[in-house]
Amino acid sequence: MLVIRLSKQGRTNLSVYRVVLSEHTKPVKFWYKEVLWSYDPVKHVLNVDVDAIISWIQKGAKPSERLAKILFKETKNELFNQFIEHRERTTKPKQEEKK
């Protein structure tokens, strides 16, 4: 199964992530089939071809949850929202615990 996920590059405190297409059993840093652009979390810049990612999803690839959250936040496309697992909060907020 093909997975679209983030691969960490760069150095300490200056990380840059590549958006890569790879087999789910292969390591993230090596053995990827295609680099679909990059994401810089320090500058909050997403350089990605959304049309290429959508075409790979239509062919059967699955994005990681973190990448789906980033893409949904940037594009507001509901296609990416289906790959996000919506969880319920299990702990109480700190203000309620103090009372």
MOPAC internal coordinates of N, CA, C and O (Angstrom, degrees):
PM7 1SCF
backbone

  N    0.0000 0     0.00 0     0.00 0    0    0    0
  C    1.4447 1     0.00 0     0.00 0    1    0    0
  C    1.5287 1   108.47 1     0.00 0    2    1    0
  O    1.2310 1   120.85 1   -44.77 1    3    2    1
  N    1.3136 1   115.98 1   135.23 1    3    2    1
  C    1.4551 1   120.96 1   179.20 1    5    3    2
  C    1.5188 1   110.35 1   -86.12 1    6    5    3
  O    1.2310 1   121.29 1   -39.60 1    7    6    5
  N    1.3416 1   115.14 1   140.40 1    7    6    5
  C    1.4558 1   122.21 1  -178.68 1    9    7    6
  C    1.5180 1   108.57 1  -128.24 1   10    9    7
  O    1.2310 1   120.92 1   -43.50 1   11   10    9
  N    1.3252 1   115.84 1   136.50 1   11   10    9
  C    1.4628 1   121.31 1   173.18 1   13   11   10
  C    1.5162 1   106.01 1  -101.75 1   14   13   11
  O    1.2310 1   120.41 1   -61.31 1   15   14   13
  N    1.3285 1   116.81 1   118.69 1   15   14   13
  C    1.4650 1   119.89 1  -174.89 1   17   15   14
  C    1.5162 1   111.32 1  -146.76 1   18   17   15
  O    1.2310 1   121.00 1    -4.00 1   19   18   17
  N    1.3167 1   115.70 1   176.00 1   19   18   17
  C    1.4602 1   122.22 1  -179.39 1   21   19   18
  C    1.5238 1   110.09 1   -93.15 1   22   21   19
  O    1.2310 1   120.69 1   -42.01 1   23   22   21
  N    1.3298 1   116.29 1   137.99 1   23   22   21
  C    1.4513 1   122.79 1   176.18 1   25   23   22
  C    1.5210 1   107.79 1  -120.99 1   26   25   23
  O    1.2310 1   120.23 1   -58.33 1   27   26   25
  N    1.3321 1   117.17 1   121.67 1   27   26   25
  C    1.4660 1   121.25 1  -174.70 1   29   27   26
  C    1.5249 1   110.42 1   -76.22 1   30   29   27
  O    1.2310 1   121.45 1   -47.05 1   31   30   29
  N    1.3225 1   114.84 1   132.95 1   31   30   29
  C    1.4612 1   123.52 1   176.40 1   33   31   30
  C    1.5205 1   107.63 1  -129.50 1   34   33   31
  O    1.2310 1   120.05 1    -1.25 1   35   34   33
  N    1.3051 1   117.51 1   178.75 1   35   34   33
  C    1.4568 1   120.57 1   176.15 1   37   35   34
  C    1.5059 1   112.35 1    90.59 1   38   37   35
  O    1.2310 1   121.15 1    24.99 1   39   38   37
  N    1.3311 1   115.40 1  -155.01 1   39   38   37
  C    1.4554 1   120.68 1  -177.74 1   41   39   38
  C    1.5212 1   109.94 1  -131.75 1   42   41   39
  O    1.2310 1   120.53 1     1.92 1   43   42   41
  N    1.3152 1   116.59 1  -178.08 1   43   42   41
  C    1.4582 1   121.91 1  -177.83 1   45   43   42
  C    1.5229 1   110.58 1   -60.22 1   46   45   43
  O    1.2310 1   120.82 1   -46.79 1   47   46   45
  N    1.3084 1   116.04 1   133.21 1   47   46   45
  C    1.4577 1   125.30 1  -179.79 1   49   47   46
  C    1.5248 1   114.22 1    65.15 1   50   49   47
  O    1.2310 1   119.00 1  -178.29 1   51   50   49
  N    1.3072 1   119.51 1     1.71 1   51   50   49
  C    1.4621 1   123.47 1   174.63 1   53   51   50
  C    1.5280 1   108.81 1  -134.17 1   54   53   51
  O    1.2310 1   120.72 1  -124.70 1   55   54   53
  N    1.3095 1   116.22 1    55.30 1   55   54   53
  C    1.4497 1   121.21 1  -176.85 1   57   55   54
  C    1.5185 1   111.22 1   -77.19 1   58   57   55
  O    1.2310 1   121.45 1   -35.66 1   59   58   57
  N    1.3241 1   114.84 1   144.34 1   59   58   57
  C    1.4501 1   123.83 1   171.49 1   61   59   58
  C    1.5129 1   105.50 1  -132.89 1   62   61   59
  O    1.2310 1   120.32 1   -41.01 1   63   62   61
  N    1.3118 1   117.00 1   138.99 1   63   62   61
  C    1.4472 1   120.95 1  -178.34 1   65   63   62
  C    1.5149 1   110.04 1  -111.44 1   66   65   63
  O    1.2310 1   120.41 1   -41.02 1   67   66   65
  N    1.3275 1   116.82 1   138.98 1   67   66   65
  C    1.4479 1   122.23 1   171.25 1   69   67   66
  C    1.5171 1   108.41 1   -96.18 1   70   69   67
  O    1.2310 1   120.77 1   -37.74 1   71   70   69
  N    1.3016 1   116.12 1   142.26 1   71   70   69
  C    1.4561 1   121.32 1   172.42 1   73   71   70
  C    1.5224 1   105.46 1   -93.14 1   74   73   71
  O    1.2310 1   120.17 1   -68.85 1   75   74   73
  N    1.3385 1   117.28 1   111.15 1   75   74   73
  C    1.4619 1   121.52 1  -173.25 1   77   75   74
  C    1.5190 1   110.96 1  -120.31 1   78   77   75
  O    1.2310 1   121.60 1   -25.54 1   79   78   77
  N    1.3142 1   114.55 1   154.46 1   79   78   77
  C    1.4514 1   122.85 1   174.02 1   81   79   78
  C    1.5188 1   106.81 1  -108.13 1   82   81   79
  O    1.2310 1   120.46 1   -57.46 1   83   82   81
  N    1.3399 1   116.73 1   122.54 1   83   82   81
  C    1.4609 1   119.27 1  -177.63 1   85   83   82
  C    1.5183 1   109.97 1  -148.48 1   86   85   83
  O    1.2310 1   121.56 1   -11.93 1   87   86   85
  N    1.3226 1   114.63 1   168.07 1   87   86   85
  C    1.4603 1   121.15 1   173.54 1   89   87   86
  C    1.5219 1   108.19 1   -73.02 1   90   89   87
  O    1.2310 1   119.67 1   -36.92 1   91   90   89
  N    1.3170 1   118.24 1   143.08 1   91   90   89
  C    1.4642 1   120.30 1  -174.09 1   93   91   90
  C    1.5223 1   112.80 1   -68.77 1   94   93   91
  O    1.2310 1   119.10 1   161.98 1   95   94   93
  N    1.3213 1   119.33 1   -18.02 1   95   94   93
  C    1.4562 1   121.44 1  -179.86 1   97   95   94
  C    1.5278 1   112.63 1   -90.02 1   98   97   95
  O    1.2310 1   119.73 1   168.43 1   99   98   97
  N    1.3182 1   118.12 1   -11.57 1   99   98   97
  C    1.4616 1   122.35 1  -176.41 1  101   99   98
  C    1.5295 1   110.94 1   -89.54 1  102  101   99
  O    1.2310 1   119.86 1   -25.29 1  103  102  101
  N    1.3410 1   117.87 1   154.71 1  103  102  101
  C    1.4671 1   120.65 1   176.87 1  105  103  102
  C    1.5338 1   111.23 1   -64.70 1  106  105  103
  O    1.2310 1   121.01 1   -25.80 1  107  106  105
  N    1.3197 1   115.67 1   154.20 1  107  106  105
  C    1.4602 1   120.91 1  -175.73 1  109  107  106
  C    1.5220 1   111.56 1   -72.78 1  110  109  107
  O    1.2310 1   119.67 1   140.47 1  111  110  109
  N    1.3119 1   118.24 1   -39.53 1  111  110  109
  C    1.4633 1   120.89 1  -173.87 1  113  111  110
  C    1.5242 1   113.29 1   -73.84 1  114  113  111
  O    1.2310 1   119.68 1   156.86 1  115  114  113
  N    1.3139 1   118.21 1   -23.14 1  115  114  113
  C    1.4557 1   122.08 1  -177.80 1  117  115  114
  C    1.5174 1   108.98 1  -127.59 1  118  117  115
  O    1.2310 1   119.89 1    -6.41 1  119  118  117
  N    1.2931 1   117.82 1   173.59 1  119  118  117
  C    1.4635 1   124.33 1   170.16 1  121  119  118
  C    1.5235 1   114.37 1    61.30 1  122  121  119
  O    1.2310 1   119.77 1  -150.96 1  123  122  121
  N    1.3151 1   118.05 1    29.04 1  123  122  121
  C    1.4542 1   117.55 1   175.38 1  125  123  122
  C    1.5195 1   109.01 1   -90.14 1  126  125  123
  O    1.2310 1   121.09 1   -28.86 1  127  126  125
  N    1.3230 1   115.52 1   151.14 1  127  126  125
  C    1.4568 1   121.39 1  -176.67 1  129  127  126
  C    1.5169 1   112.07 1   -84.18 1  130  129  127
  O    1.2310 1   120.75 1   142.64 1  131  130  129
  N    1.3266 1   116.17 1   -37.36 1  131  130  129
  C    1.4599 1   119.35 1  -175.09 1  133  131  130
  C    1.5176 1   110.05 1  -152.16 1  134  133  131
  O    1.2310 1   120.49 1   -37.50 1  135  134  133
  N    1.3249 1   116.67 1   142.50 1  135  134  133
  C    1.4608 1   122.42 1   173.65 1  137  135  134
  C    1.5234 1   106.81 1   -98.81 1  138  137  135
  O    1.2310 1   120.97 1   -59.02 1  139  138  137
  N    1.3277 1   115.74 1   120.98 1  139  138  137
  C    1.4620 1   120.76 1  -175.49 1  141  139  138
  C    1.5251 1   112.31 1  -101.48 1  142  141  139
  O    1.2310 1   118.80 1  -155.19 1  143  142  141
  N    1.2764 1   119.90 1    24.81 1  143  142  141
  C    1.4546 1   128.57 1   177.79 1  145  143  142
  C    1.5076 1   112.29 1   110.31 1  146  145  143
  O    1.2310 1   119.76 1    22.22 1  147  146  145
  N    1.3450 1   118.07 1  -157.78 1  147  146  145
  C    1.4617 1   119.90 1  -171.06 1  149  147  146
  C    1.5228 1   111.25 1  -144.02 1  150  149  147
  O    1.2310 1   121.79 1   -13.16 1  151  150  149
  N    1.3520 1   114.17 1   166.84 1  151  150  149
  C    1.4646 1   122.55 1   178.25 1  153  151  150
  C    1.5165 1   107.94 1  -137.96 1  154  153  151
  O    1.2310 1   120.59 1   -52.29 1  155  154  153
  N    1.3314 1   116.48 1   127.71 1  155  154  153
  C    1.4567 1   122.54 1   178.64 1  157  155  154
  C    1.5296 1   108.46 1  -110.46 1  158  157  155
  O    1.2310 1   119.81 1   -76.21 1  159  158  157
  N    1.3504 1   117.98 1   103.79 1  159  158  157
  C    1.4632 1   119.26 1  -176.97 1  161  159  158
  C    1.5258 1   113.89 1   -72.49 1  162  161  159
  O    1.2310 1   119.63 1   159.21 1  163  162  161
  N    1.3223 1   118.31 1   -20.79 1  163  162  161
  C    1.4659 1   120.69 1   179.94 1  165  163  162
  C    1.5276 1   109.94 1   -70.87 1  166  165  163
  O    1.2310 1   120.41 1   134.16 1  167  166  165
  N    1.3236 1   116.83 1   -45.84 1  167  166  165
  C    1.4605 1   121.57 1   179.98 1  169  167  166
  C    1.5282 1   112.78 1   -93.63 1  170  169  167
  O    1.2310 1   120.23 1   176.39 1  171  170  169
  N    1.3346 1   117.16 1    -3.61 1  171  170  169
  C    1.4651 1   123.52 1  -178.03 1  173  171  170
  C    1.5255 1   111.08 1    57.17 1  174  173  171
  O    1.2310 1   121.03 1  -132.11 1  175  174  173
  N    1.3365 1   115.64 1    47.89 1  175  174  173
  C    1.4565 1   121.73 1  -179.40 1  177  175  174
  C    1.5184 1   108.64 1  -115.24 1  178  177  175
  O    1.2310 1   120.76 1   -55.31 1  179  178  177
  N    1.3216 1   116.15 1   124.69 1  179  178  177
  C    1.4550 1   122.24 1   177.52 1  181  179  178
  C    1.5191 1   108.11 1  -112.19 1  182  181  179
  O    1.2310 1   120.62 1   -72.18 1  183  182  181
  N    1.3294 1   116.42 1   107.82 1  183  182  181
  C    1.4530 1   121.91 1   176.76 1  185  183  182
  C    1.5165 1   107.24 1  -101.16 1  186  185  183
  O    1.2310 1   120.72 1   -84.94 1  187  186  185
  N    1.3242 1   116.24 1    95.06 1  187  186  185
  C    1.4561 1   119.48 1  -174.46 1  189  187  186
  C    1.5207 1   109.56 1  -144.26 1  190  189  187
  O    1.2310 1   121.27 1   -34.27 1  191  190  189
  N    1.3161 1   115.18 1   145.73 1  191  190  189
  C    1.4495 1   122.09 1   174.47 1  193  191  190
  C    1.5261 1   107.19 1   -92.54 1  194  193  191
  O    1.2310 1   120.40 1   -82.39 1  195  194  193
  N    1.3123 1   116.84 1    97.61 1  195  194  193
  C    1.4616 1   121.95 1  -174.39 1  197  195  194
  C    1.5263 1   110.51 1   -63.88 1  198  197  195
  O    1.2310 1   120.22 1   145.31 1  199  198  197
  N    1.3228 1   117.18 1   -34.69 1  199  198  197
  C    1.4650 1   120.07 1   179.71 1  201  199  198
  C    1.5271 1   111.47 1   -63.59 1  202  201  199
  O    1.2310 1   120.20 1   142.92 1  203  202  201
  N    1.3260 1   117.22 1   -37.08 1  203  202  201
  C    1.4678 1   120.35 1   177.96 1  205  203  202
  C    1.5255 1   110.82 1   -67.48 1  206  205  203
  O    1.2310 1   120.34 1   140.46 1  207  206  205
  N    1.3293 1   116.96 1   -39.54 1  207  206  205
  C    1.4675 1   120.34 1   178.83 1  209  207  206
  C    1.5268 1   110.26 1   -67.03 1  210  209  207
  O    1.2310 1   120.10 1   138.16 1  211  210  209
  N    1.3246 1   117.41 1   -41.84 1  211  210  209
  C    1.4633 1   120.53 1   178.26 1  213  211  210
  C    1.5172 1   111.03 1   -63.20 1  214  213  211
  O    1.2310 1   120.26 1   140.68 1  215  214  213
  N    1.3330 1   117.12 1   -39.32 1  215  214  213
  C    1.4676 1   119.13 1   178.81 1  217  215  214
  C    1.5245 1   111.49 1   -66.09 1  218  217  215
  O    1.2310 1   119.79 1   143.04 1  219  218  217
  N    1.3501 1   118.00 1   -36.96 1  219  218  217
  C    1.4645 1   120.08 1   176.85 1  221  219  218
  C    1.5283 1   111.35 1   -68.97 1  222  221  219
  O    1.2310 1   120.11 1   144.82 1  223  222  221
  N    1.3254 1   117.40 1   -35.18 1  223  222  221
  C    1.4638 1   120.34 1   177.02 1  225  223  222
  C    1.5255 1   110.06 1   -65.57 1  226  225  223
  O    1.2310 1   120.18 1   140.48 1  227  226  225
  N    1.3293 1   117.26 1   -39.52 1  227  226  225
  C    1.4538 1   120.89 1   178.28 1  229  227  226
  C    1.5254 1   111.72 1   -66.97 1  230  229  227
  O    1.2310 1   120.18 1   154.77 1  231  230  229
  N    1.3272 1   117.26 1   -25.23 1  231  230  229
  C    1.4657 1   121.48 1   177.43 1  233  231  230
  C    1.5255 1   111.80 1   -83.07 1  234  233  231
  O    1.2310 1   119.86 1   170.99 1  235  234  233
  N    1.3381 1   117.87 1    -9.01 1  235  234  233
  C    1.4541 1   120.63 1   175.75 1  237  235  234
  C    1.5106 1   115.80 1   120.42 1  238  237  235
  O    1.2310 1   119.28 1   178.46 1  239  238  237
  N    1.3232 1   118.97 1    -1.54 1  239  238  237
  C    1.4596 1   121.23 1   177.85 1  241  239  238
  C    1.5277 1   109.22 1   -74.35 1  242  241  239
  O    1.2310 1   120.82 1   -27.17 1  243  242  241
  N    1.3240 1   116.04 1   152.83 1  243  242  241
  C    1.4602 1   121.22 1  -178.79 1  245  243  242
  C    1.5286 1   108.91 1  -122.07 1  246  245  243
  O    1.2310 1   119.49 1   -53.89 1  247  246  245
  N    1.3437 1   118.57 1   126.11 1  247  246  245
  C    1.4655 1   119.48 1   177.64 1  249  247  246
  C    1.5226 1   110.86 1   -77.64 1  250  249  247
  O    1.2310 1   120.50 1   -27.09 1  251  250  249
  N    1.3297 1   116.64 1   152.91 1  251  250  249
  C    1.4589 1   120.35 1   174.50 1  253  251  250
  C    1.5221 1   108.77 1   -69.26 1  254  253  251
  O    1.2310 1   120.96 1   -18.51 1  255  254  253
  N    1.3191 1   115.77 1   161.49 1  255  254  253
  C    1.4667 1   119.83 1  -177.10 1  257  255  254
  C    1.5266 1   111.22 1   -65.12 1  258  257  255
  O    1.2310 1   119.99 1   138.85 1  259  258  257
  N    1.3318 1   117.62 1   -41.15 1  259  258  257
  C    1.4615 1   121.08 1   179.96 1  261  259  258
  C    1.5255 1   110.43 1   -62.81 1  262  261  259
  O    1.2310 1   119.98 1   136.13 1  263  262  261
  N    1.3264 1   117.65 1   -43.87 1  263  262  261
  C    1.4605 1   121.11 1   179.27 1  265  263  262
  C    1.5239 1   110.50 1   -66.74 1  266  265  263
  O    1.2310 1   119.98 1   141.55 1  267  266  265
  N    1.3219 1   117.64 1   -38.45 1  267  266  265
  C    1.4620 1   120.76 1   178.28 1  269  267  266
  C    1.5260 1   110.54 1   -63.10 1  270  269  267
  O    1.2310 1   119.97 1   141.07 1  271  270  269
  N    1.3391 1   117.66 1   -38.93 1  271  270  269
  C    1.4649 1   120.85 1   177.66 1  273  271  270
  C    1.5273 1   111.03 1   -64.78 1  274  273  271
  O    1.2310 1   120.38 1   137.31 1  275  274  273
  N    1.3269 1   116.88 1   -42.69 1  275  274  273
  C    1.4648 1   120.46 1   179.93 1  277  275  274
  C    1.5246 1   110.28 1   -65.19 1  278  277  275
  O    1.2310 1   120.16 1   134.85 1  279  278  277
  N    1.3370 1   117.30 1   -45.15 1  279  278  277
  C    1.4644 1   120.86 1  -179.18 1  281  279  278
  C    1.5254 1   111.75 1   -67.00 1  282  281  279
  O    1.2310 1   120.02 1   142.46 1  283  282  281
  N    1.3319 1   117.57 1   -37.54 1  283  282  281
  C    1.4613 1   120.06 1   177.95 1  285  283  282
  C    1.5230 1   110.51 1   -66.01 1  286  285  283
  O    1.2310 1   120.49 1   140.74 1  287  286  285
  N    1.3214 1   116.68 1   -39.26 1  287  286  285
  C    1.4644 1   120.80 1   179.75 1  289  287  286
  C    1.5275 1   110.77 1   -65.27 1  290  289  287
  O    1.2310 1   120.19 1   142.00 1  291  290  289
  N    1.3264 1   117.24 1   -38.00 1  291  290  289
  C    1.4657 1   121.15 1  -177.90 1  293  291  290
  C    1.5304 1   112.79 1   -78.91 1  294  293  291
  O    1.2310 1   120.00 1   139.14 1  295  294  293
  N    1.3563 1   117.60 1   -40.86 1  295  294  293
  C    1.4551 1   119.95 1  -170.69 1  297  295  294
  C    1.5199 1   114.31 1  -106.11 1  298  297  295
  O    1.2310 1   119.57 1   160.24 1  299  298  297
  N    1.3479 1   118.42 1   -19.76 1  299  298  297
  C    1.4628 1   123.55 1  -175.86 1  301  299  298
  C    1.5358 1   111.80 1    59.44 1  302  301  299
  O    1.2310 1   120.15 1  -153.10 1  303  302  301
  N    1.3169 1   117.33 1    26.90 1  303  302  301
  C    1.4582 1   122.86 1   178.17 1  305  303  302
  C    1.5242 1   108.69 1   -85.24 1  306  305  303
  O    1.2310 1   120.02 1   -54.22 1  307  306  305
  N    1.3249 1   117.56 1   125.78 1  307  306  305
  C    1.4632 1   122.13 1  -176.89 1  309  307  306
  C    1.5263 1   112.86 1   -67.23 1  310  309  307
  O    1.2310 1   119.70 1   163.38 1  311  310  309
  N    1.3191 1   118.18 1   -16.62 1  311  310  309
  C    1.4631 1   121.17 1   177.37 1  313  311  310
  C    1.5212 1   110.71 1   -59.69 1  314  313  311
  O    1.2310 1   119.93 1   141.35 1  315  314  313
  N    1.3286 1   117.74 1   -38.65 1  315  314  313
  C    1.4598 1   121.61 1  -178.39 1  317  315  314
  C    1.5260 1   112.02 1   -77.37 1  318  317  315
  O    1.2310 1   120.24 1   156.30 1  319  318  317
  N    1.3231 1   117.15 1   -23.70 1  319  318  317
  C    1.4590 1   120.92 1  -178.69 1  321  319  318
  C    1.5232 1   112.00 1   -67.01 1  322  321  319
  O    1.2310 1   119.46 1   154.22 1  323  322  321
  N    1.3181 1   118.64 1   -25.78 1  323  322  321
  C    1.4638 1   120.84 1  -179.22 1  325  323  322
  C    1.5193 1   112.79 1   -72.50 1  326  325  323
  O    1.2310 1   119.60 1   163.97 1  327  326  325
  N    1.3211 1   118.36 1   -16.03 1  327  326  325
  C    1.4565 1   122.14 1   178.96 1  329  327  326
  C    1.5287 1   112.89 1   -94.30 1  330  329  327
  O    1.2310 1   120.31 1  -179.72 1  331  330  329
  N    1.3311 1   117.02 1     0.28 1  331  330  329
  C    1.4581 1   122.20 1   179.39 1  333  331  330
  C    1.5188 1   108.78 1   -96.13 1  334  333  331
  O    1.2310 1   120.51 1   -52.75 1  335  334  333
  N    1.3194 1   116.63 1   127.25 1  335  334  333
  C    1.4541 1   120.94 1   177.22 1  337  335  334
  C    1.5261 1   108.32 1   -88.04 1  338  337  335
  O    1.2310 1   120.82 1   -64.09 1  339  338  337
  N    1.3225 1   116.04 1   115.91 1  339  338  337
  C    1.4593 1   120.95 1  -178.75 1  341  339  338
  C    1.5234 1   108.22 1   -87.65 1  342  341  339
  O    1.2310 1   120.69 1   -62.27 1  343  342  341
  N    1.3179 1   116.29 1   117.73 1  343  342  341
  C    1.4635 1   122.12 1  -175.53 1  345  343  342
  C    1.5273 1   110.41 1  -107.50 1  346  345  343
  O    1.2310 1   121.18 1   -29.41 1  347  346  345
  N    1.3100 1   115.35 1   150.59 1  347  346  345
  C    1.4581 1   121.12 1   174.43 1  349  347  346
  C    1.5181 1   109.04 1   -85.87 1  350  349  347
  O    1.2310 1   120.22 1   -33.13 1  351  350  349
  N    1.2960 1   117.19 1   146.87 1  351  350  349
  C    1.4584 1   121.67 1   177.16 1  353  351  350
  C    1.5202 1   108.76 1   -74.47 1  354  353  351
  O    1.2310 1   120.44 1   -51.85 1  355  354  353
  N    1.3349 1   116.77 1   128.15 1  355  354  353
  C    1.4596 1   120.45 1  -176.93 1  357  355  354
  C    1.5204 1   112.58 1   -99.87 1  358  357  355
  O    1.2310 1   119.66 1   160.60 1  359  358  357
  N    1.3130 1   118.25 1   -19.40 1  359  358  357
  C    1.4619 1   121.07 1  -179.86 1  361  359  358
  C    1.5225 1   109.68 1  -104.38 1  362  361  359
  O    1.2310 1   121.23 1   -24.04 1  363  362  361
  N    1.3004 1   115.25 1   155.96 1  363  362  361
  C    1.4545 1   120.37 1   178.02 1  365  363  362
  C    1.5242 1   109.22 1   -83.00 1  366  365  363
  O    1.2310 1   120.03 1   -31.16 1  367  366  365
  N    1.3209 1   117.55 1   148.84 1  367  366  365
  C    1.4610 1   118.96 1   173.72 1  369  367  366
  C    1.5243 1   110.73 1   -61.09 1  370  369  367
  O    1.2310 1   120.34 1   -25.52 1  371  370  369
  N    1.3219 1   116.95 1   154.48 1  371  370  369
  C    1.4631 1   121.69 1  -175.42 1  373  371  370
  C    1.5174 1   113.10 1   -61.99 1  374  373  371
  O    1.2310 1   119.91 1   149.23 1  375  374  373
  N    1.3079 1   117.78 1   -30.77 1  375  374  373
  C    1.4674 1   120.18 1  -179.54 1  377  375  374
  C    1.5223 1   110.70 1   -67.31 1  378  377  375
  O    1.2310 1   119.65 1   144.10 1  379  378  377
  N    1.3295 1   118.27 1   -35.90 1  379  378  377
  C    1.4385 1   120.76 1   179.32 1  381  379  378
  C    1.5289 1   111.93 1   -74.81 1  382  381  379
  O    1.2310 1   120.22 1   150.46 1  383  382  381
  N    1.3247 1   117.19 1   -29.54 1  383  382  381
  C    1.4628 1   120.89 1   179.54 1  385  383  382
  C    1.5343 1   111.75 1   -68.53 1  386  385  383
  O    1.2310 1   119.83 1   147.65 1  387  386  385
  N    1.3238 1   117.92 1   -32.35 1  387  386  385
  C    1.4555 1   121.69 1  -178.54 1  389  387  386
  C    1.5274 1   112.49 1   -70.88 1  390  389  387
  O    1.2310 1   119.93 1   153.36 1  391  390  389
  N    1.3095 1   117.73 1   -26.64 1  391  390  389
  C    1.4630 1   120.90 1  -176.33 1  393  391  390
  C    1.4864 1   113.16 1   -73.05 1  394  393  391
  O    1.2310 1   120.10 1   180.00 1  395  394  393

